[in-house]
Amino acid sequence: MCGFVGCFDLNSGSQPIAEGLKEELRAQILEMSKRIRHRGPDWSGVYTGKNAILSHERLSIVDPLSGKQPLVSDDEKIILAANGEIYNHKEIREKLAESYKFRTGSDCEVIIPLYKKYRESGDFTKMIEELSGIFAFALYDSEYDTYLIARDEIGVIPLYQGWDKENRYYVASELKALEGDCQTIEEFPNGHYLYSGKMSHPVRWYKRNWETYENVKNSPRATDDKGEVINPSVIEKVRNGLEAAVKAQLMSDVPYGVLLSGGLDSSIIAAVTQKYSKKRIETDSKEAAWWPQLHSFAVGLEGSPDLVAAKKAADYIGTVHHEVHFTIQEALDALPDVIYHIETYDITTVRASTPMYLLARVIKSMGIKMVLSGEGSDELFGGYLYFHKAPDAKEFHEELVRKMSKLHLYDCLRANKSLMAWGVEGRVPFLDKDFIDIAMGLNPSDKMSIKLPNGSQRIEKWILRKAFEDLLPENIAWRQKEQFSDGVGYNWIDTLKKITEEKVSDAEFARRENRFPVNPPKTKEEYYYREIYSRLFPSDSAARVVPHEAGVACSTAKALEWDAAWKNMDEPSGRAINGVHANAY
């Protein structure tokens, strides 16, 4: 995982950028690239061509010695700057070895011969579908004077686009690289690509049958109406699919670890990673991996729910476990830096990103450059506590689809940018493309927290718990969902709400629409974060990039219709769900 900035000036037709302007633009791109060097502290590279300039900041995970970027094709006509990981690169290499001479061991180099394969047909949807991984890339074809920009299906990897006053087109891994140089900035949409040879706007390449309830409502059931297992093969499919995803994502030539909050999702990922890490060998070698022990990391206030649970999980799984304790004051002091790195003023994201940001610094200090995490599970299986109130299977599934479509704005953004602030790559096996198809293709009724004949309500993510209960201690496998910002210590959120209430006066808040005409803050807490954000990113474009939607316990606005008590609520904490969360407000 890395960072890049690209500038394309194709407005002049076949006329190349004038040499004087080219040097000026090159210097500008290098300055823009410096702003995201935290994403790639290991190496910097730049390409200057006829009508394109690409700068790359590298975090070396695969092929540390020869995989520096921008990558150049075997005929030196195609240049690639990529951010992310292509997990099936070895399979693609084998298929294309006769038609293309690979110059590096980089997993991302396979994008170049794939592009050459599909260039004439222009079927880039088919090209990108061949990639299994998390990615954003900018490819420049100097022979055709065209570019291809693409982003992974869920948006695990961030990508932004912008235009300057001369209508030159820019792409960058983070917004901060474009702010101040581009007049207009937008997020490049996840699951889309843009090919300058045929189109002026990004088009969607990622489409799935599960996006429609009608296509999944008759999927095979795992349980009957009593909650009894009637089809264990469905549960086995979940187990096998996630284990395959974890195994594929252990691809690394550097030390790695796991994030372990003690919740179900991170504990499953840690347990499966431990299972495969013991058998792992180095690439092209029969020797055991030189980092054979799996290290796990948890963060929280002293005595927080997550720290207690994470220790139980780690002891059972057998990881070398590390607890990182932070104080309220340390977290408050970090808020400006956190908001600078995550580039959002969304309340949930700021709350959760702050402890993760502090944790990432410790992880990096120990020499670990990659960690696996449990993001995405709640969106696949309906894990948030508000899903208990879903009125029927159709509403349940459609909310899952809405949540999946917004992951790039929240959890994926938090995990990627909080970790990459310190040059640590985060991988998310739950969001493996094949596993998403498995999980979202399940019968929604099997994922719901239904009322059982004995009067109890089935716990959220039951099918996932059942699939992995043998790998975890019982009190972890069946632990109630605890959102990360809650689990690090309830006092963290309570303090934020109290302090921001005191720091933002009633008079200031009353004038919020004048102060912030774009997305006026809905609470004093949001107002406080917005003040910090606006100092760092003052443009209206930067303000519009941030999502602005009411919700309860991480719901979408549409799900507020499920419970009349939520009508006037706007609180992302899981404790807002009375009657479900054990420590509800």
MARVEX-611677 format. One record per residue (C-alpha): residue number from 1; x, y, z. Coordinates in nm, 2 decimals. Example, Ala and Ser with C-alpha at 12.3 -4.5 7.8 and 13.67 -1.06 7.14 Angstrom:
- num,c1,c2,c3
- 1,1.23,-0.45,0.78
- 2,1.37,-0.11,0.71
REM end
This chain:
- num,c1,c2,c3
- 1,0.00,0.00,0.00
- 2,0.14,0.34,-0.10
- 3,0.03,0.68,-0.22
- 4,0.05,0.85,-0.56
- 5,-0.04,1.17,-0.74
- 6,-0.10,1.20,-1.11
- 7,-0.15,1.50,-1.34
- 8,-0.29,1.46,-1.70
- 9,-0.31,1.74,-1.95
- 10,-0.47,1.60,-2.26
- 11,-0.67,1.92,-2.35
- 12,-0.41,2.02,-2.61
- 13,-0.48,1.72,-2.83
- 14,-0.15,1.58,-2.97
- 15,0.05,1.88,-2.85
- 16,0.28,1.78,-2.56
- 17,0.31,2.00,-2.25
- 18,0.56,2.27,-2.32
- 19,0.90,2.20,-2.15
- 20,0.89,2.51,-1.93
- 21,0.54,2.43,-1.80
- 22,0.64,2.06,-1.77
- 23,0.92,2.14,-1.53
- 24,0.68,2.37,-1.33
- 25,0.41,2.10,-1.31
- 26,0.67,1.84,-1.21
- 27,0.79,2.06,-0.92
- 28,0.42,2.11,-0.82
- 29,0.34,1.74,-0.83
- 30,0.65,1.66,-0.62
- 31,0.53,1.91,-0.36
- 32,0.18,1.76,-0.37
- 33,0.33,1.41,-0.33
- 34,0.52,1.51,-0.02
- 35,0.19,1.58,0.16
- 36,0.12,1.20,0.15
- 37,0.47,1.07,0.21
- 38,0.35,0.91,0.53
- 39,0.17,0.66,0.31
- 40,0.50,0.56,0.15
- 41,0.81,0.64,0.36
- 42,1.02,0.37,0.19
- 43,1.09,0.53,-0.15
- 44,0.98,0.81,-0.39
- 45,0.96,0.79,-0.77
- 46,0.84,1.02,-1.04
- 47,0.76,0.99,-1.42
- 48,0.74,1.29,-1.65
- 49,0.59,1.21,-2.00
- 50,0.44,1.38,-2.30
- 51,0.11,1.48,-2.13
- 52,0.13,1.31,-1.79
- 53,0.33,1.33,-1.46
- 54,0.31,1.05,-1.20
- 55,0.46,1.06,-0.86
- 56,0.47,0.77,-0.62
- 57,0.54,0.73,-0.25
- 58,0.61,0.36,-0.17
- 59,0.55,0.14,0.13
- 60,0.73,-0.18,0.04
- 61,0.53,-0.49,0.14
- 62,0.59,-0.72,-0.16
- 63,0.92,-0.73,-0.35
- 64,1.10,-0.46,-0.14
- 65,1.41,-0.45,-0.36
- 66,1.28,-0.42,-0.72
- 67,0.92,-0.31,-0.69
- 68,0.97,0.07,-0.67
- 69,0.72,0.28,-0.87
- 70,0.60,0.42,-1.10
- 71,0.63,0.08,-1.28
- 72,0.73,0.08,-1.65
- 73,0.62,-0.18,-1.90
- 74,0.86,-0.41,-2.08
- 75,0.84,-0.19,-2.40
- 76,0.87,0.12,-2.18
- 77,0.54,0.27,-2.32
- 78,0.31,0.21,-2.03
- 79,0.36,0.37,-1.69
- 80,0.17,0.27,-1.37
- 81,0.13,0.42,-1.03
- 82,-0.06,0.19,-0.80
- 83,-0.17,0.18,-0.43
- 84,-0.28,-0.15,-0.28
- 85,-0.23,-0.52,-0.31
- 86,-0.32,-0.77,-0.59
- 87,-0.36,-1.10,-0.40
- 88,-0.39,-1.32,-0.71
- 89,-0.09,-1.17,-0.89
- 90,0.10,-1.50,-0.92
- 91,-0.19,-1.67,-1.10
- 92,-0.21,-1.37,-1.34
- 93,0.17,-1.38,-1.40
- 94,0.15,-1.74,-1.50
- 95,-0.12,-1.68,-1.75
- 96,0.06,-1.38,-1.91
- 97,0.42,-1.49,-1.88
- 98,0.45,-1.58,-2.25
- 99,0.31,-1.25,-2.38
- 100,0.48,-1.01,-2.14
- 101,0.83,-0.99,-1.98
- 102,0.79,-0.90,-1.62
- 103,1.05,-0.66,-1.49
- 104,0.98,-0.68,-1.11
- 105,0.83,-0.90,-0.85
- 106,0.57,-0.64,-0.76
- 107,0.22,-0.77,-0.73
- 108,0.09,-0.45,-0.90
- 109,0.29,-0.50,-1.22
- 110,0.03,-0.75,-1.35
- 111,-0.20,-0.45,-1.41
- 112,0.02,-0.35,-1.71
- 113,0.00,-0.67,-1.91
- 114,-0.37,-0.70,-1.83
- 115,-0.42,-0.35,-1.97
- 116,-0.23,-0.45,-2.29
- 117,-0.45,-0.76,-2.32
- 118,-0.78,-0.56,-2.31
- 119,-0.66,-0.23,-2.46
- 120,-0.79,-0.30,-2.82
- 121,-1.13,-0.44,-2.71
- 122,-1.17,-0.16,-2.45
- 123,-1.34,-0.41,-2.21
- 124,-1.18,-0.27,-1.90
- 125,-1.46,-0.41,-1.68
- 126,-1.35,-0.76,-1.77
- 127,-0.99,-0.65,-1.71
- 128,-1.05,-0.52,-1.36
- 129,-1.27,-0.81,-1.27
- 130,-0.96,-1.03,-1.31
- 131,-0.79,-0.85,-1.02
- 132,-0.85,-0.98,-0.67
- 133,-0.73,-0.73,-0.41
- 134,-0.76,-0.38,-0.28
- 135,-0.63,-0.11,-0.52
- 136,-0.64,0.23,-0.68
- 137,-0.42,0.30,-0.98
- 138,-0.34,0.55,-1.25
- 139,-0.20,0.41,-1.57
- 140,-0.06,0.62,-1.86
- 141,-0.02,0.48,-2.21
- 142,0.23,0.70,-2.38
- 143,0.18,0.54,-2.72
- 144,-0.19,0.62,-2.73
- 145,-0.16,0.93,-2.50
- 146,-0.44,0.79,-2.28
- 147,-0.49,0.71,-1.92
- 148,-0.68,0.46,-1.72
- 149,-0.79,0.53,-1.36
- 150,-0.96,0.26,-1.14
- 151,-1.05,0.19,-0.78
- 152,-1.14,-0.14,-0.61
- 153,-1.50,-0.26,-0.57
- 154,-1.56,-0.14,-0.21
- 155,-1.32,0.15,-0.19
- 156,-1.09,0.00,0.07
- 157,-0.81,0.21,-0.10
- 158,-0.88,0.59,-0.11
- 159,-0.87,0.79,-0.43
- 160,-0.96,1.15,-0.51
- 161,-0.98,1.34,-0.83
- 162,-0.96,1.71,-0.90
- 163,-0.93,1.98,-1.17
- 164,-0.72,2.30,-1.16
- 165,-0.80,2.64,-1.32
- 166,-0.65,2.52,-1.65
- 167,-0.88,2.21,-1.64
- 168,-0.59,1.98,-1.60
- 169,-0.70,1.65,-1.44
- 170,-0.54,1.52,-1.12
- 171,-0.58,1.20,-0.91
- 172,-0.43,1.14,-0.57
- 173,-0.45,0.89,-0.28
- 174,-0.55,1.15,-0.03
- 175,-0.75,1.48,-0.05
- 176,-0.47,1.68,0.11
- 177,-0.25,1.63,-0.20
- 178,-0.51,1.82,-0.41
- 179,-0.63,2.08,-0.16
- 180,-0.50,2.43,-0.26
- 181,-0.39,2.32,-0.61
- 182,-0.73,2.21,-0.75
- 183,-1.04,2.43,-0.77
- 184,-1.27,2.13,-0.76
- 185,-1.21,1.81,-0.57
- 186,-1.42,1.49,-0.56
- 187,-1.38,1.14,-0.44
- 188,-1.32,0.90,-0.72
- 189,-1.61,0.66,-0.69
- 190,-1.53,0.30,-0.57
- 191,-1.60,0.02,-0.81
- 192,-1.55,0.26,-1.11
- 193,-1.29,0.32,-1.38
- 194,-1.22,0.61,-1.62
- 195,-1.05,0.56,-1.96
- 196,-0.97,0.89,-2.13
- 197,-0.97,0.73,-2.47
- 198,-1.35,0.67,-2.46
- 199,-1.52,0.86,-2.17
- 200,-1.52,1.18,-1.97
- 201,-1.67,1.04,-1.65
- 202,-1.60,0.73,-1.44
- 203,-1.82,0.43,-1.52
- 204,-1.91,0.14,-1.29
- 205,-1.73,-0.19,-1.34
- 206,-1.85,-0.36,-1.02
- 207,-2.20,-0.50,-1.04
- 208,-2.35,-0.80,-0.85
- 209,-2.68,-0.99,-0.84
- 210,-2.69,-0.96,-0.46
- 211,-2.76,-0.59,-0.49
- 212,-3.13,-0.68,-0.54
- 213,-3.33,-0.86,-0.27
- 214,-3.52,-1.06,-0.53
- 215,-3.20,-1.24,-0.63
- 216,-3.11,-1.36,-0.28
- 217,-3.45,-1.41,-0.10
- 218,-3.47,-1.78,-0.22
- 219,-3.11,-1.87,-0.14
- 220,-3.07,-2.20,0.06
- 221,-3.15,-2.16,0.43
- 222,-2.91,-2.26,0.71
- 223,-3.18,-2.27,0.98
- 224,-3.55,-2.32,1.03
- 225,-3.79,-2.08,1.20
- 226,-3.68,-2.22,1.53
- 227,-3.32,-2.13,1.47
- 228,-3.21,-2.49,1.44
- 229,-2.94,-2.58,1.18
- 230,-3.09,-2.77,0.89
- 231,-2.82,-2.71,0.63
- 232,-2.47,-2.71,0.77
- 233,-2.32,-2.67,0.42
- 234,-2.43,-2.31,0.42
- 235,-2.23,-2.24,0.74
- 236,-1.94,-2.44,0.60
- 237,-1.94,-2.22,0.29
- 238,-1.90,-1.91,0.51
- 239,-1.61,-2.08,0.70
- 240,-1.43,-2.20,0.39
- 241,-1.47,-1.87,0.21
- 242,-1.33,-1.65,0.49
- 243,-1.04,-1.89,0.56
- 244,-0.95,-1.87,0.19
- 245,-0.96,-1.49,0.20
- 246,-0.73,-1.47,0.50
- 247,-0.49,-1.72,0.35
- 248,-0.46,-1.52,0.03
- 249,-0.40,-1.19,0.22
- 250,-0.11,-1.33,0.41
- 251,0.10,-1.24,0.10
- 252,0.39,-1.04,0.25
- 253,0.77,-1.01,0.24
- 254,0.78,-0.81,0.57
- 255,0.66,-0.87,0.93
- 256,0.28,-0.86,0.98
- 257,0.04,-0.88,1.27
- 258,-0.34,-0.86,1.35
- 259,-0.56,-0.61,1.51
- 260,-0.75,-0.77,1.80
- 261,-1.02,-0.58,1.98
- 262,-1.17,-0.89,2.14
- 263,-1.48,-0.86,1.93
- 264,-1.61,-1.14,1.72
- 265,-1.47,-1.01,1.38
- 266,-1.11,-0.93,1.48
- 267,-1.09,-1.25,1.69
- 268,-1.20,-1.47,1.39
- 269,-0.94,-1.30,1.17
- 270,-0.67,-1.35,1.43
- 271,-0.76,-1.71,1.49
- 272,-0.76,-1.80,1.12
- 273,-0.44,-1.60,1.06
- 274,-0.27,-1.79,1.34
- 275,-0.38,-2.12,1.18
- 276,-0.21,-2.03,0.85
- 277,0.09,-1.83,0.98
- 278,0.23,-2.13,1.15
- 279,0.25,-2.31,0.82
- 280,0.37,-2.02,0.62
- 281,0.70,-2.02,0.43
- 282,0.88,-1.74,0.26
- 283,0.82,-1.69,-0.11
- 284,1.02,-1.93,-0.33
- 285,1.18,-2.09,-0.02
- 286,1.14,-2.40,0.18
- 287,1.24,-2.22,0.50
- 288,0.99,-2.11,0.77
- 289,0.89,-1.75,0.77
- 290,1.15,-1.53,0.94
- 291,0.87,-1.36,1.14
- 292,0.70,-1.69,1.26
- 293,0.52,-1.56,1.57
- 294,0.19,-1.38,1.52
- 295,0.17,-1.06,1.71
- 296,-0.17,-0.91,1.80
- 297,-0.25,-0.55,1.91
- 298,-0.54,-0.40,2.12
- 299,-0.59,-0.04,2.22
- 300,-0.81,0.11,2.49
- 301,-0.84,0.31,2.81
- 302,-0.72,0.12,3.12
- 303,-0.97,-0.15,3.20
- 304,-1.18,-0.10,2.88
- 305,-1.41,-0.38,2.76
- 306,-1.20,-0.44,2.45
- 307,-0.87,-0.48,2.64
- 308,-1.03,-0.74,2.87
- 309,-1.18,-0.93,2.59
- 310,-0.88,-0.91,2.36
- 311,-0.66,-1.06,2.63
- 312,-0.89,-1.36,2.66
- 313,-0.90,-1.41,2.28
- 314,-0.52,-1.37,2.25
- 315,-0.45,-1.62,2.53
- 316,-0.68,-1.88,2.36
- 317,-0.55,-1.82,2.01
- 318,-0.19,-1.81,2.11
- 319,-0.07,-1.48,1.97
- 320,0.21,-1.26,2.11
- 321,-0.03,-1.00,2.25
- 322,0.03,-0.63,2.31
- 323,-0.20,-0.39,2.49
- 324,-0.17,-0.02,2.41
- 325,-0.32,0.21,2.68
- 326,-0.40,0.57,2.60
- 327,-0.54,0.84,2.82
- 328,-0.82,1.08,2.74
- 329,-0.58,1.37,2.73
- 330,-0.35,1.20,2.49
- 331,-0.65,1.13,2.26
- 332,-0.78,1.48,2.28
- 333,-0.43,1.62,2.20
- 334,-0.42,1.40,1.89
- 335,-0.75,1.51,1.74
- 336,-0.61,1.78,1.50
- 337,-0.35,1.53,1.37
- 338,-0.62,1.26,1.34
- 339,-0.86,1.48,1.15
- 340,-0.57,1.59,0.92
- 341,-0.49,1.23,0.83
- 342,-0.85,1.09,0.80
- 343,-0.98,1.39,0.61
- 344,-1.33,1.39,0.76
- 345,-1.54,1.55,1.03
- 346,-1.78,1.26,1.06
- 347,-1.84,1.20,1.43
- 348,-1.82,0.82,1.42
- 349,-1.51,0.82,1.22
- 350,-1.33,1.07,1.44
- 351,-1.42,0.89,1.75
- 352,-1.30,0.55,1.63
- 353,-1.00,0.68,1.43
- 354,-0.83,0.84,1.73
- 355,-0.74,0.53,1.93
- 356,-0.66,0.35,1.60
- 357,-0.42,0.63,1.51
- 358,-0.25,0.60,1.84
- 359,-0.23,0.22,1.81
- 360,-0.08,0.24,1.46
- 361,0.22,0.44,1.59
- 362,0.31,0.17,1.84
- 363,0.27,-0.10,1.57
- 364,0.50,0.08,1.34
- 365,0.76,0.13,1.62
- 366,0.78,-0.25,1.65
- 367,0.88,-0.29,1.29
- 368,0.55,-0.43,1.17
- 369,0.43,-0.29,0.83
- 370,0.11,-0.48,0.77
- 371,-0.19,-0.59,0.99
- 372,-0.51,-0.78,0.92
- 373,-0.83,-0.64,1.05
- 374,-1.20,-0.73,1.09
- 375,-1.37,-0.44,0.90
- 376,-1.67,-0.52,0.68
- 377,-1.82,-0.80,0.88
- 378,-2.10,-0.59,1.03
- 379,-2.20,-0.47,0.69
- 380,-2.21,-0.82,0.55
- 381,-2.39,-0.99,0.83
- 382,-2.60,-0.71,0.99
- 383,-2.38,-0.69,1.30
- 384,-2.47,-0.34,1.42
- 385,-2.72,-0.35,1.71
- 386,-2.99,-0.14,1.52
- 387,-3.03,-0.44,1.29
- 388,-3.22,-0.61,1.57
- 389,-3.51,-0.37,1.48
- 390,-3.52,-0.46,1.11
- 391,-3.89,-0.52,1.02
- 392,-3.84,-0.79,0.77
- 393,-3.58,-0.97,0.55
- 394,-3.62,-0.74,0.26
- 395,-3.56,-0.42,0.47
- 396,-3.27,-0.61,0.64
- 397,-3.10,-0.70,0.31
- 398,-3.15,-0.36,0.15
- 399,-2.99,-0.19,0.45
- 400,-2.69,-0.42,0.41
- 401,-2.66,-0.31,0.05
- 402,-2.68,0.05,0.15
- 403,-2.42,0.00,0.42
- 404,-2.19,-0.18,0.17
- 405,-2.22,0.11,-0.07
- 406,-2.10,0.35,0.20
- 407,-1.81,0.16,0.35
- 408,-1.56,0.37,0.16
- 409,-1.69,0.68,0.35
- 410,-1.66,0.53,0.70
- 411,-1.49,0.21,0.82
- 412,-1.26,0.16,0.52
- 413,-1.16,0.53,0.53
- 414,-1.09,0.50,0.90
- 415,-0.89,0.18,0.89
- 416,-0.68,0.28,0.59
- 417,-0.60,0.64,0.68
- 418,-0.55,0.59,1.05
- 419,-0.30,0.31,0.99
- 420,-0.13,0.47,0.69
- 421,-0.07,0.79,0.88
- 422,0.22,0.59,1.03
- 423,0.30,0.38,0.72
- 424,0.11,0.06,0.83
- 425,-0.09,-0.13,0.57
- 426,-0.43,-0.26,0.68
- 427,-0.59,-0.57,0.50
- 428,-0.95,-0.66,0.54
- 429,-1.03,-1.03,0.46
- 430,-1.40,-0.99,0.51
- 431,-1.41,-0.76,0.21
- 432,-1.24,-1.00,-0.02
- 433,-1.44,-0.99,-0.35
- 434,-1.52,-1.36,-0.35
- 435,-1.62,-1.37,0.02
- 436,-1.85,-1.07,-0.03
- 437,-2.04,-1.27,-0.29
- 438,-2.07,-1.56,-0.05
- 439,-2.19,-1.35,0.25
- 440,-2.42,-1.12,0.05
- 441,-2.56,-1.41,-0.13
- 442,-2.68,-1.58,0.19
- 443,-3.06,-1.59,0.26
- 444,-3.12,-1.27,0.46
- 445,-3.35,-1.46,0.70
- 446,-3.04,-1.65,0.82
- 447,-2.86,-1.33,0.91
- 448,-3.15,-1.16,1.10
- 449,-3.18,-1.14,1.48
- 450,-3.51,-1.31,1.48
- 451,-3.74,-1.38,1.77
- 452,-3.71,-1.75,1.87
- 453,-3.99,-1.97,2.00
- 454,-3.85,-1.96,2.35
- 455,-3.90,-1.58,2.35
- 456,-3.53,-1.49,2.32
- 457,-3.39,-1.30,2.03
- 458,-3.11,-1.46,1.82
- 459,-2.78,-1.27,1.86
- 460,-2.65,-1.06,1.57
- 461,-2.41,-1.24,1.33
- 462,-2.53,-1.58,1.45
- 463,-2.43,-1.76,1.13
- 464,-2.08,-1.62,1.15
- 465,-2.04,-1.71,1.51
- 466,-2.16,-2.06,1.44
- 467,-1.91,-2.10,1.16
- 468,-1.61,-2.02,1.38
- 469,-1.71,-2.10,1.74
- 470,-1.46,-2.39,1.76
- 471,-1.17,-2.15,1.71
- 472,-1.26,-1.91,1.99
- 473,-1.34,-1.92,2.36
- 474,-1.72,-1.92,2.41
- 475,-1.73,-1.58,2.58
- 476,-1.57,-1.43,2.27
- 477,-1.76,-1.62,2.01
- 478,-2.09,-1.51,2.16
- 479,-1.99,-1.16,2.29
- 480,-2.24,-0.89,2.21
- 481,-2.14,-0.65,1.93
- 482,-1.94,-0.35,2.07
- 483,-1.86,-0.07,1.83
- 484,-1.49,0.01,1.83
- 485,-1.53,0.37,1.96
- 486,-1.74,0.23,2.25
- 487,-1.52,-0.08,2.32
- 488,-1.20,0.12,2.38
- 489,-1.37,0.27,2.69
- 490,-1.71,0.43,2.73
- 491,-1.55,0.73,2.90
- 492,-1.38,0.83,2.56
- 493,-1.71,0.91,2.39
- 494,-1.87,1.05,2.71
- 495,-1.58,1.29,2.75
- 496,-1.59,1.40,2.38
- 497,-1.95,1.48,2.41
- 498,-1.90,1.68,2.74
- 499,-1.59,1.87,2.62
- 500,-1.74,1.97,2.28
- 501,-2.06,2.08,2.45
- 502,-1.85,2.31,2.67
- 503,-1.62,2.44,2.39
- 504,-1.89,2.53,2.14
- 505,-2.11,2.80,2.27
- 506,-2.49,2.82,2.21
- 507,-2.44,3.14,2.01
- 508,-2.18,2.98,1.79
- 509,-2.40,2.67,1.73
- 510,-2.70,2.89,1.65
- 511,-2.50,3.06,1.37
- 512,-2.37,2.73,1.23
- 513,-2.54,2.76,0.89
- 514,-2.37,3.10,0.84
- 515,-2.03,2.96,0.95
- 516,-2.06,2.64,0.75
- 517,-2.31,2.68,0.47
- 518,-2.20,2.34,0.32
- 519,-2.32,2.06,0.54
- 520,-2.40,2.26,0.86
- 521,-2.31,2.06,1.17
- 522,-2.60,1.88,1.34
- 523,-2.44,1.87,1.69
- 524,-2.19,2.06,1.89
- 525,-1.95,1.76,1.87
- 526,-1.96,1.77,1.49
- 527,-1.92,2.15,1.50
- 528,-1.60,2.11,1.70
- 529,-1.45,1.86,1.45
- 530,-1.57,2.08,1.16
- 531,-1.37,2.38,1.30
- 532,-1.06,2.18,1.30
- 533,-1.13,2.03,0.95
- 534,-1.20,2.37,0.80
- 535,-0.86,2.51,0.91
- 536,-0.69,2.21,0.75
- 537,-0.91,2.19,0.44
- 538,-1.07,2.53,0.38
- 539,-1.23,2.47,0.04
- 540,-1.60,2.41,-0.02
- 541,-1.50,2.10,-0.23
- 542,-1.32,1.95,0.07
- 543,-1.63,2.01,0.28
- 544,-1.86,1.84,0.03
- 545,-1.64,1.53,0.01
- 546,-1.74,1.43,0.37
- 547,-2.06,1.23,0.42
- 548,-2.34,1.41,0.61
- 549,-2.62,1.18,0.71
- 550,-2.83,1.13,1.02
- 551,-2.83,0.78,1.18
- 552,-2.84,0.58,1.50
- 553,-2.57,0.33,1.60
- 554,-2.41,0.36,1.26
- 555,-2.73,0.31,1.06
- 556,-2.82,0.49,0.74
- 557,-3.08,0.76,0.74
- 558,-3.33,0.52,0.58
- 559,-3.31,0.28,0.87
- 560,-3.43,0.55,1.11
- 561,-3.78,0.46,0.99
- 562,-3.76,0.12,1.17
- 563,-3.82,0.27,1.52
- 564,-4.03,0.57,1.61
- 565,-3.80,0.64,1.90
- 566,-3.52,0.71,1.65
- 567,-3.70,0.98,1.46
- 568,-3.51,1.27,1.62
- 569,-3.19,1.08,1.71
- 570,-2.85,1.13,1.57
- 571,-2.61,0.93,1.78
- 572,-2.37,0.67,1.63
- 573,-2.28,0.49,1.95
- 574,-2.42,0.14,1.99
- 575,-2.53,0.23,2.34
- 576,-2.81,0.44,2.18
- 577,-3.00,0.12,2.11
- 578,-3.22,0.07,2.42
- 579,-3.33,-0.28,2.49
- 580,-3.05,-0.43,2.29
- 581,-2.71,-0.30,2.41
- 582,-2.63,-0.43,2.76
- 583,-2.51,-0.08,2.87
- 584,-2.76,0.14,2.68
- 585,-2.79,0.50,2.77
REM end
